[in-house]
């Protein structure tokens, strides 16, 4: 299993910043907090429609980090 990486970005199609989660060179998910909406997550398919396989604690920590970082970047 590879380590997950993250970054906060400001895509042109969003009003605020998003928290992207990456596994090597593939985006796994994106957490966002748009105005007047709760936190949302988009989960993207793995290569060749395989299943993603991550350490549960690592992924949970990454998701919690994303919420914290988005809360600091309204």
Secondary structure, 3 states (H helix, E strand, C coil): CCCEEEEEECCCCCCCCEEEEEECCEEEEEEECCCCCCCEEEECCCHHHCCCCCCHHHHHHHHHHHHHHHHCCC
